[in-house]
């Protein structure tokens, strides 16, 4: 039976498929970029590759949700009509 890593408040590099979501968009993006670099290296064992992919998918959803929330807030602040920006 495979060893199940213990869960911790923050994700460890040894267990990328587990762990809590990051505290901020920037932290999530940084972790996602690190995971992509590791995945692209082709040096991860198959089990860790799958866990990293799952963690990456969770981080991607987290970052997309954060961006959507900010976009929604901007739309509210602009009263629903985004204005074209003109350089001065």
ABEGO torsion letter per residue (X at the ends): XBBBBBBBABBBAABAABEBBBABAAAAAAAAAAAAAAAAAGABBAAAAAAAAAAAAAAAAAAAAAAAAAAAAAAAAAGGBBBBBBBX
